[in-house]
Each structure stands twice: as C-alpha cells, then as structure tokens.
Amino acid sequence: MTPEELAEAGLRYDVRGAVATVTLSRPEVRNAQTPTMWRALAAIGDDVPDDVRVVVVRGEGQSFSAGLDRSMLDPARAGDDPESVVALLARDDQEITETVDRFQQGFTWLRDPRFVSIAVVQGHAIGAGFQLALSCDLRVVGEDAGFCMKEPALGLVPDLTGTKPLVEIVGYARALEICATARTVGAAEALEIGLATVVCPVAELDVVLSDLVGALTASPAGAVRETKGLLLAASGRSLDEQRRHEREAQVRRFRELAALLAGS
C-alpha cells in the first residue's frame, strides 16, 4: 500500500534497517480502529521485508488504541459505509465469518517467526487495542497504561485473535475474570501477571524500546527465528513432538553455521 493509502486507513509504516514500525495514527480518537485499518494492517504484514528482525507497533499521541471506532456501530452509517459493522450485519452468516477472518489477518501476521513483534503501550489499550497488543510477542508498557477487554460488556466477544494469547499468558481463570468483568488492568498488575514485558515511565518508553531492540538483534537472526518458531508451537505439541522439532531446528542451525564458517 502507498503511504497515502495507509494514511487514509489511519496508519504509518516505516522500515529502517532491521526494524519496521507500524504506528496507529488517529490520535484525535485515541487511535480507534476500523475495518479499513485491519485490512491495511494485513497488507503491511504481507509486505514485511525478509531482513526485518523487529516489528514495533505503537500509537500516536497519548493512547495505544481505544479499540473499535464506535462510529462503526452507528446505524446511520450502514448505507454509506460498507466497512461499518452495521453494514456487515446485513450479510449472511458465512459472509460475516469470512469477513471477520480477513479482519483477523491484520493481527495474526505479528506472530510470524521471521521477526519479533513489540507493542509499545501507553494510555488506553481497550478491546481491539488490547488484542493488538496481545498479538505482539512482547509488550513495553508505560506506567499510565490500562488494558481492558471491553467486548463482553458490549454484548460481544473478543474476536480479533486475543483470547488464545491472553489464556497462554495469564491462565484460563484470570483471562476469564479479565474478560467477563471488562475491568481495566493497570500497568503494575500487567507486569505482575505477565501481560507486560517491562513497565517504565512514559517518558522513557523510547529508550527502553531501543535497548530491547538492540538486545533482540544482537543474536544471530536464524537462531532467534528458529527459537520463536519452537516456542510458538510448543503448547500444541507433545514432548516427543517438540523434541523432534528441536532436533530438526538444531540441524538447520548447524548447517547454516557450518556454511558461514566455510565461507569466512
């Protein structure tokens, strides 16, 4: 997508060396998200260069993301905006399911083993914003951050791929409590229960991010890529299956290292 098309979707995308940065750029509405934004996120995921090792996702202004733009739920927009949620409900169940699948692809690409994804969270991370942060591997969190899975309070469910990582991070019981009550999890609690990788003053977010990116890119790219792939799949495999994948990954690492040594 062109920079102009991304801007229309409320996004900026910048690649500098090994680091790609995706910025939600609708600060006037606390970076509220829309279906157009989700489609654009998916398009970004399709075009990440192979030499990118870290993808950073952040929000412009004082909030990460306040979730779904509530105007998408306005019945008055149904006839004028084919991307509105109200317009979506006019379709049959299969069409709705297929459309939501495309929306989810704006979140799933952040799990790609080719890179490590980092959400830089300050202020609000509500609903779709919380789920976008959960889609990333790591979360650098400002002291003012608040995470809230608002969907159940609106009569909905979290459907942008957030339920699986939330359970994996905090466990079933805590995930259920957070979602069913739609309460806000502050930065200190987020660190305690594993939602946050690190918490720092908002003014120090960029410094902490820079240090983390430097540490992540210090190890060989192939080793980090293979390790992320192993960890992502571990919970769905038996021990014997995981042991096999570890062996196979290590053989690939041996072969790559041997080729590098032979060429030096």
PyMOL commands that set and color helices and strands:
alter all, ss='L'
color gray80, all
select helices_A, chain A and resi 3-8+27-29+35-46+70-73+75-77+85-88+93-111+128-135+151-154+163-170+172-181+187-193+202-216+221-234+239-263
alter helices_A, ss='H'
color red, helices_A
select strands_A, chain A and resi 11-16+19-24+54-59+116-121+124-126+138-142+146-148+184-186+198-200
alter strands_A, ss='S'
color yellow, strands_A
deselect
rebuild
show_as cartoon
